[in-house]
């Protein structure tokens, strides 16, 4: 099991807002980054740091953090946002990197 | 623009050593602004961080794989490599190489397309 815990699956109605969470003790002192992976494709980064979006990522994607929980919010979800989402940060020792188990997002 | 491309055998026999190479284009691997890393994903499962290497040669490996993993850099070829010894069927996965900028945040900003490695007799 991962040191970063994600809900296995989340669904959202088209155009609505959805929050995907990642929990872990290391998140109290480390930011998570978030990755979107569509079937048959390599992951791409969507959020890193406090709330930074790489070039080309729509502004409907945002990140936040509180205590031991990091969150990825999609405001106005689109059909093309349907994908697996992974968080990435440090393990509890702060030495190594780990991924969360992933969340499958379904847009209804 | 930085690009990464994995290469290596797609089939490895149990107990043998898996060897993959990541060819870097668009930037010198000697740049001291990146960690060069490997991630894998078993079919139908999640991502697993394997480890990375800094341009100085410092390496960091997942504790669960540390005894079997070696990551190295070949600056003359602008490549970095992964070796995983004593493989079993559980090591069957898509293997990705990726870059992690030297930053106060941990994130992987560029990924290769991935290469499937199957462990089978």
Interface residues (C-beta under 8 A of the other chain):
Chain A: X2 X30 X31 X33 X35 X37 X42 X43 X44 X45 X48 X49 X52 X54 X86 X88 X89 X90 X95 X96 X97 X98 X99 X100 X101 X102
Chain B: X37 X39 X46 X47 X48 X49 X52 X60 X61 X62 X63 X96 X100 X103 X104 X105 X106 X107 X108 X109 X111 X112 X113 X114
